[in-house]
Amino acid sequence: MDIELKNALGEGLVDALGFVAGAMAGGLLARAFGLDFLGEESWGGASIGGILLVGLGAGLGKTLARKLLRRAPVEPSASTSARPAATAKGRKR
């Protein structure tokens, strides 16, 4: 598996985990404030406030997970990055 693919898969997994964890934390916070959007029968202020807290938590969770993941990028080794150099059109060697 290519190192770039591994990095992309890891980044996607961290994004997804941060998003879900943040949404769950936002949902719990909404319930603690009495904004239970799942238990409401109609769209009221409590429902909308709860949904906003879940969305805010999801966004913040993803952002926090990205910041925790951020590190020095892994450079591919010399053997994996050996690609022929591209030459410009119209130039003679």
C-alpha positions as CSV (number, residue, x, y, z in Angstrom):
1,M,0.0,0.0,0.0
2,D,1.3,3.4,-1.0
3,I,2.3,5.8,1.8
4,E,0.0,8.5,0.4
5,L,-2.9,6.2,0.5
6,K,-2.2,5.2,4.0
7,N,-2.0,8.8,5.1
8,A,-5.3,9.6,3.3
9,L,-7.1,6.6,4.9
10,G,-5.8,7.6,8.3
11,E,-6.8,11.2,7.9
12,G,-10.3,10.1,6.8
13,L,-10.7,7.7,9.7
14,V,-9.6,10.4,12.2
15,D,-12.1,12.9,10.6
16,A,-14.9,10.4,10.9
17,L,-14.2,9.5,14.5
18,G,-13.8,13.2,15.5
19,F,-17.1,14.0,13.7
20,V,-19.1,11.2,15.4
21,A,-17.6,11.8,18.9
22,G,-18.2,15.5,18.6
23,A,-21.8,14.9,17.5
24,M,-22.4,12.6,20.4
25,A,-20.9,15.1,22.9
26,G,-23.1,17.8,21.4
27,G,-26.2,15.6,21.8
28,L,-25.4,14.9,25.4
29,L,-24.8,18.6,26.0
30,A,-28.2,19.4,24.4
31,R,-29.9,16.9,26.6
32,A,-28.2,18.3,29.7
33,F,-29.7,21.7,28.7
34,G,-33.1,20.2,28.2
35,L,-33.0,20.6,24.4
36,D,-33.9,17.0,23.5
37,F,-34.6,17.2,19.8
38,L,-35.4,13.5,19.5
39,G,-38.2,13.6,22.1
40,E,-40.0,16.6,20.7
41,E,-43.2,16.2,18.7
42,S,-42.9,19.3,16.6
43,W,-40.2,21.7,15.4
44,G,-39.8,24.2,18.2
45,G,-37.0,26.2,19.7
46,A,-35.8,23.3,21.8
47,S,-35.5,21.0,18.8
48,I,-33.7,23.5,16.7
49,G,-31.3,24.4,19.6
50,G,-30.5,20.7,20.1
51,I,-29.8,20.1,16.4
52,L,-27.6,23.2,16.4
53,L,-25.6,21.9,19.4
54,V,-25.2,18.5,17.7
55,G,-23.9,20.2,14.5
56,L,-21.6,22.4,16.4
57,G,-20.2,19.5,18.4
58,A,-19.6,17.5,15.2
59,G,-17.7,20.4,13.6
60,L,-15.6,21.0,16.6
61,G,-14.9,17.3,17.1
62,K,-13.6,17.0,13.6
63,T,-11.5,20.1,13.9
64,L,-10.0,19.0,17.2
65,A,-9.3,15.5,15.8
66,R,-7.5,17.1,12.8
67,K,-5.4,19.3,15.1
68,L,-4.5,16.3,17.2
69,L,-3.5,14.3,14.0
70,R,-1.5,17.2,12.6
71,R,2.2,16.2,12.7
72,A,5.2,16.3,10.4
73,P,4.1,14.8,7.1
74,V,5.7,11.4,6.3
75,E,8.0,11.7,3.4
76,P,8.1,8.9,0.9
77,S,11.4,7.1,0.7
78,A,13.7,7.6,-2.2
79,S,12.8,4.2,-3.7
80,T,9.1,4.9,-3.8
81,S,9.4,8.4,-5.2
82,A,11.7,7.5,-8.1
83,R,9.7,8.9,-10.9
84,P,11.1,10.0,-14.3
85,A,11.4,13.7,-14.5
86,A,9.0,15.4,-16.9
87,T,10.5,17.4,-19.8
88,A,8.9,20.5,-21.2
89,K,7.4,20.3,-24.6
90,G,9.4,21.7,-27.4
91,R,12.8,21.5,-25.6
92,K,15.5,19.2,-27.0
93,R,17.7,17.2,-24.7
